[in-house]
């Protein structure tokens, strides 16, 4: 499937801003199941900008606007060819995961954002104690979180910790991904947070623009990275587009920065996705 993504986001300020310094992580990756054929990030007002890959391999557009402004608008457009999810990779044992190596150790860290609540951690330990293999535990954890947390837009914000969504039994895709990542790490399975886009229509019409979504899902290490979307209880497919990976949301924020001047701001986001082929 070939998709065109137009992601517009930015800030409106309640007064004049004299300068702002920002980073945008809005450029999709060329990876195992997707190929980026076009990408561009534009900023208004016109900034000084540079691009680089961060520690986690994500393409970052860093920019600063030094002219006074009341609004900042970032428009990222891309065309991505996606493929169906690959088959499951090699089977690994708990012994294989016991010494993950320096490159995977950071994907076992239980940060406050992902730390699982006690009852979810206990359920996960029970799966391991029952003799389930790592891949079986990973899939069952995804099911537990999917069944235990209702997807409800607006029920949390970007600063929420995983335990909050579990206690109120509702959250957004960010919370569901954080809960899953935390439970997997607690079990000893290296896992990471994935951010990107999802075309919500299961039968998209070629040429028809659709209101899309920024989305989050997970990957765990099983001799290779295995992806799963616990919000929708399915492997990512042709309608998923990967932008960034990291330990949690803090590593992959689409737009972040600081500014001087006006006291408050309002953020706005719009994502439109069109199937081209």
Secondary structure, 3 states (H helix, E strand, C coil): CEEEEEEEEEEEEEEEEEEEEEEECCCCCCECCEEEEEEEEEEECCCEEEEEECCCCCEEEEEEECCCEEEEEEEEEEEEEECCCCCCCCCCCHHHHCCCCHHHHHHHCCCCCCCCCHHHHHHHHHHHHCCCCHHHHHHHHHHHHHHHCEECCCCCCCCCCHHHHHHHCEECHHHHHHHHHHHHHHCCCCEEEEEEEECCCCCCCCCCEEECEEEEEEEEECCCEEEEECCCCECCCCCEEEEEEECCHHHCCCEEEEEEECCCEEEEEEEEEEECC
